[in-house]
Structures are given as structure tokens and as C-alpha cells.
Amino acid sequence: MTASSLPAASVSGSNGDLRFDLRLIADMVTPGARVLDVGCGDGALLQYLARTKGVDGRGIELSMAGVRTAVRRGVSVIQGNADTDLADYPSAAFDYAILSQTLQATQRPRDVLAHLLRVGGRAIVSFPNFGYWKARWHLLTKGRMPVTQGMPEEWWETPNIHFCTIKDFVVLARCMDIVIEKGVALREDGRLNRLSATGPWANLMSAQAVFLLRRRDMETPT
């Protein structure tokens, strides 16, 4: 499943060719890791990780067009749905399970997040922030669901069915006893926002966020 409304990423081996939020995700992955990218789109992130970090990468993608493009890149991708197919993967099969710009498009985001942390030792999750000030201002002044650069579709066309704020996600992580090892807030142009991703100002001033997560019962790295 892929719901990203951001520009498609391309890979030629240099950081400059990969979308900035995907580069941040790539930076969180250790070399040689086993990676499952859920909603991998055209496979650009997996291709980049294989080239630069030697990862053993696999992908799941709902769109058949995305699967075909990823396969042409030389990436191992199957057609699948995060809501239904993650349950079929064995526990601890991967070191990282990645869900980029897709959580808000799932039917049961809490269950999907639980499966990510069961299948992978760590999960990396990114999503658009519905608490961003432009979204709030749009609702306040127009009384309609916001249409922004990061959320360009009208409400009747969008694949996104569970919008949340950064604060909402932090609360969910706390309720599920999930440890946030790292959080990064991003501006609307995809660049870094120099704010704590778990702080109140990031919830207001950031258009999206990326979080590195682990289960609390998992041993911390030495």
C-alpha cells in the first residue's frame, strides 16, 4: 500500500537523487540489515539502501504499477496490503520494518504498527502531520478539510482515512508501550525543522515527521 502524495523518488547512487524524507529513513538503517519496506512504492528507497548500505531488502506494494517499477529496479517486491498481509510474516524476520507516508491510509493503523514491531526489530514510520498550522488555518478560515502540498487531494478522493497529528502518534506510541528512539520533524518542503519531534512546537510547525521505534522489551543497543 502506498499513499504518499510527495514527489516520486529516483536513485542514481547519490544522496541528492533520493527524496529528503527517504534519505532520513535511510540514515536510520544500519549497513547490512534485513529490511522490509511496506508500501514501498517504486522501490527507490530499497534500491538506494541496497546500493549504499548493502541491505537485504524486501518490499510490499499495493499498486501493481509500483511493483513493476520496483522489479525493473532490481528490487524484490510483491503485491500486498499492509492491513492484511503483515500478519503472514514471521516474528523477527527483519531488522527494520519501514512504513513511509502510508500509516494514515491503513484501515487499522494500531494493528499495522504492532505488526511492524513484531516483524522487525525496529520500525521506521513517517506520516503527514494533520496538526500542521496550515491545516488548522484552512479548517478555521474555510471550514473545509485542508488541501495542502503534502495532502493535495480533496476529501472524497484521498486514500488517507486516518489522519493524525504528531502528538496523536506520540500518544499512541505511549499507549502501546513503544519506545521512540529518534524523531525528526520536517517542514512542508521536506527539509529538517529544527524542533524536537515530540515537542508541542513540532506538532504546530511541522508538515510531517519520521520516527524510529522499538518495543520496550527489546534490548537497547550497546
N, C-alpha and C positions, 0 to 999 in steps of 0.2 A: 504494500500500500504506500502510495506517495501522495502527499498533499501540499508539498512545498509550492508556494507561488513566487519564489525567488527565481532569479535568472538561472538557467541551466549552467552547470559547471563543465569545464573542459580541462583536460590534462595533457600536458606535453612534457612533464617531468620537472617543471619549475613551480615554485610556490605561487607565482603570480597568475598562473592559469587556473587555479582552484579557488572557488568561491570562498570568501574570507571565513565564514562561519564553519565551513567544512575543514579549512586549514586548522582552525582552533580545535575541532574534534580530532583531527589527525595528530595534533601535538599532544593530545592526552593519551594516545595509544603507544605502548611500548614496542620496540622493534621485535619482530619475530612472533608476535602474539597471534592467537587464533581469534578471528573477528567475524561476527555475524552482523551484517548491515540490513536492518529491517526497513522496508520502504526505500530501497537503495536507488530508486530512480534509474538513471542511465549508467550507473556503476562507476561514476567518476571518482568518488571517494575511495572505493575499493581498489581501483586501478592505481590511484596515487599511493595508497598505503602499501600495495604490493611492490611498487617501484622504489619507493623511498625507505620503507621500513621492513620489507621482506615478510609481510604478514601472510598468514594462511587465511584468506578471506572467502566468505560465502555471503550471498545476498538473497533476500526475498523481495519481490516486487509484484504489485497487483497488476500494473499495466503491462500488457504483452508487448507494446511498443518499447517500453523501458527495458524489459527482459531482452528483447532482440538487440537493442543498442548496447546493453551491458555485455552480452555474449560476444558481440563484434569487438568489444574492447579486450576480450580475453578473460573476462571475469566470470566466475562460477555463480550463476544466478538462476533461481527457479521462480516460477509464478506462484504467489501465495498471498495470504491475508494475515496481517498481524493479529487480528481478533480471533481467528480460528486455528491457525497453523503453528503458532509458537508452542502450543501445548504438546505438539508431537515431538519436539526436540528434547533430548535427554538433558538432565541437570548437569551443570558444569561442563557442557560440551565446548564452550568458548571462553576465552579470557575477557572479551568485551562484546557486549551486545549494544548496537547503536540504533537509535531511533531519531532521525533528523527531520524536523519540521512535519511530523506525522502524528504525534500523540493526540492532537486536537481533532484528528479525523477518525480516530478509532471509536468503536461502539462502547467499549468498556476499558477506558484508559487505566483504571486502577489494576485491573487484571493483567493488562498488557505490561504494565510496569513491573508487576510481580513476576511475570514470566521472563522478562528481560534479565532480572536479577537472579532468577533460578537458572536460566540457560547460560548466562555469562557471569564470570566472577565480578565484573563491574559493568555498569550500564552508562552510556553517554546519551543524554536526551537533550534535544533542542526544540524550541517551540516559539511561536509569536506571542507577545505579551498583550493581552486584551486590556490590561491596566495602563497602557501607554497613554500619555496625556492627549495625544491627537485623537485616539479612540474615544476617550472620555469627553473631549471637547465636541466631537462630532455628535455624540449622543445628546449632550447638553444643549447644543445650539440647533441641531436639526431634528432631534427626536427620532433618529433612524439608526439602524445598525451601521457602524462605520465602514467606509471603504477607504483603505489606505494603501501605500506602496506594498506593505507586507501582507495585506489582506484585501486584494483588489476585486474580489468577486462580490456581487450583490448577495444578500442573504439567501435568496432562493436558488442560487447557482453554486454556492460554495460547498466544497466537500467537508469543510470544517464543521463539526457538530458539537464539540465540547471545548469551546474557547475557555481559557483560564488566564489568570494573571500570574506573574512571577510569585506573588505572595500566596496565591492558591496552591501553586506547585510545592512551595516550601512547606505549607501546612500539610499537604498530602504526604510528603516525604516523612514528616514528623509522625503523622498518624500510622504510617506503615513501618516505622522504626528504621527508616533508611538514612544512612549517613551521607551527607553531601560533602564529598572530598574537595570539590572545586566547583565554583560557579563563576560564569563570565557573562556580563551584561553587554548588549550590543546596541548601537544606535540604528536609526532607520536605514542608513546607508550600509549597514552591515559591519561597520568598524567598531572598535572597542569603545565602550563607555566606561570611563574611569570611576566606577562606583562599585561598592560591594553588591554582588548579585543577590544577596539575601537581605539587603537593607531596604528601608522604605523608599529611598530616593530612586533606586533602580526600578522599582515597581512603577514609578511615575514617569521616569525619564528614559526608559529603555524600550526599544521596539521588539526585542527578542532576547532570549537567554540560552546558554548552554550549560548543562550540569553534568559533572562526573559523580557517579553514585556507587555505593556498595552496601551490602547488607551489614547490619551491626554485628552479626555473629561471625563475620568474616575477619580473619586475621589482618591486621594492618601491615603494610609493607615495612620491611626493616631497612 
